[in-house]
């Protein structure tokens, strides 16, 4: 079992899970659609959480082939 599979089974609030999924993806990143599919949160809330993480420079975002990818800069 990989970390992402384990994380999805844990009882972690979805808002925290979002950041943990991005951090666990490391420099490879995780596509936005995969992130959204991994949490049960309203679209606007996910948008706000992702924007806050990017603004705080906790995560970075790039666009590849029209898809936003979020990754950990560390």
Secondary structure by P-SEA (a helix, b strand, c coil): ccaaaaaaaccccaaaaaaaaaaaaccccccaaaaaaaccccaaaaaaaaaaaaaaccbbbbbcccbbbbbbcc
